[in-house]
Amino acid sequence: MSEYAIEMMGITKTFPGVIANDKVNLQVREKEIHALLGENGAGKSTLMSILFGAYSADSGTISIHGKQIEIKNPNIATELGIGMVHQHFKLVQNYTVTENIVLGMEPTKMGGILDLGTAGKRVAEISNKYGLAVDPSSIIEEITVGQQQRVEILKTLYRNANIIIFDEPTAVLTPQEVDELMDILRLLREEGKTIILITHKLKEIKDVADRCTVLRRGKYIGTVDVASVTEQDLAEMMVGRSVNFEIDKPEMEAGEVVLSMQNVFVENSSGLEKVKDLSLDVCAGEIVGIAGVDGNGQTELLEAIIGLTPTSKGSIFLDGEEITHLTIRDRIERGLGYIPEDRHKYGLVGQFSIYENCALKNYYQDIYRNKYDLLDFAKMHSDAEVLIEQFDIRAGEGALTPAASLSGGNQQKVIVAREISLSPKVLVVAQPTRGLDVGAIEYIRKRIIEERGKGRAILLVSFELDEIMNLCDRIATISKGSIVAVNRQHEVTEREIGMMMAGSKKEEAIV
């Protein structure tokens, strides 16, 4: 019997204008956690989609437990014991946990009646066995993102998967949920499961993986024992050059207050108060970070600033002018830029081309009107091509490329390019590097620092504490919708911020 649970040899897959996989090899041993590392667009997800039967390879072979097979669709993959936890969850929001887990293989009892009771008991047993802590009767839309991911894991275990693919599993998790997931992966390995972990996060690879295969621009670079290499080694294999993990942020004197929130209260769609009496100023030429566990009012606060959600009390000022009740367009025209935490839901129109997405916020202005008073698509296209060059956006069809076909990092670059090109006075940035590889992270952070240098006022929300600590001039810690403290960067530690995120107060906070 082969020592490998999976052997994918010479896998090639092409799409129009793109070679996603170019004669790629992947050999995964039985009962190991094998990391698959590469930049956005390196071909990782494509390779795993081929293994799971979502795509068919143009050439190459696949062997499972030493036997060469052809995986034509996900049903065959499931029969072979292969499961996949997708980066973007495949869940029906108004179904229960159990209904989602059995979807497609619904159990029945005598008379063909759906037997959700028995299924729910088995789901509970599996959940308890692996410490997943998910209530089988919960509605998906009512549970956290971390719990939804556990439902995806339960789906694979319910189908008796012995090979489980995790596609960017920590991209939407809080630091605490990441630690819990790493424990789950170790337990699955101990139970005899073979794990493939697709991730950009080098720390996670060093923490949990046995071996790592690296792809770069669709090509196989090599496979290494994780214990024998450093994070810097992995980063250089991934991007083909030395990566600077240090952020070069020159000292700057902050200017006048540009964004001011005064005694702001915000309710969510259910009428619950999520932001409570929050006051915070952001000055020109500084980055103010908001640190906190997900669900403590960050999303509602940002939506109130940009105009998606009304404030129930309090005022918001931009450059001295109150914008509390202005429309979103009016706020944009007064100099408010926004990089949203969910690039698919709020940042881009997936079916639109890059040039259409770049013009979303100013298509109606004179700059894009031709002599016939019609939209000047040629001008939009040429301007987008300039941004593609300036921001190193990798797109097979240039400005005509649909946004949905871009990798996550390149989608984020399109949003950053659009917002920065509008020269905003205030740039509100949420989770700017979520799910990105080290090369894209390095680039996005560099651009944020450059905007600070141009005198922009930047409000940054991130669940990555190292990002907050490295990028920000001042750090506002939020807990239960209120600011616990505002500290200068060098006057607070990650541990102290973590304590304040849990609700503790720090007497020496500088407001």
Secondary structure, DSSP 8 states (H G I E B T S, - for coil): --SEEEEEEEEEEEETTEEEEEEEEEEEETT-EEEEE--TTSSHHHHHHHHTTSS--SEEEEEETTEEE---SHHHHHHTTEEEE-SS----TTSBHHHHHHTTS--EETTTEE-HHHHHHHHHHHHHHTT----TT-BGGGS-HHHHHHHHHHHHHHTT-SEEEEESTTTT--HHHHHHHHHHHHHHHHTT-EEEEE-S-HHHHHHH-SEEEEEETTEEEEEEEGGGS-HHHHHHHHHSS----S---------SEEEEEEEEEEE-TTS-EEEEEEEEEEETTEEEEEE--TTSSHHHHHHHHHTSS-EEEEEEEETTEE-TT--HHHHHHTTEEEE-S-IIIII--TTSBHHHHHTTTTTTSGGGB-TTSSB-HHHHHHHHHHHHHHTT---TTGGGSBGGGS-HHHHHHHHHHHHHHT--SEEEEESTTTT--HHHHHHHHHHHHHHHHTT-EEEEE-S-HHHHHHH-SEEEEEETTEEEEEEEGGG--HHHHHHHHTT---TT---
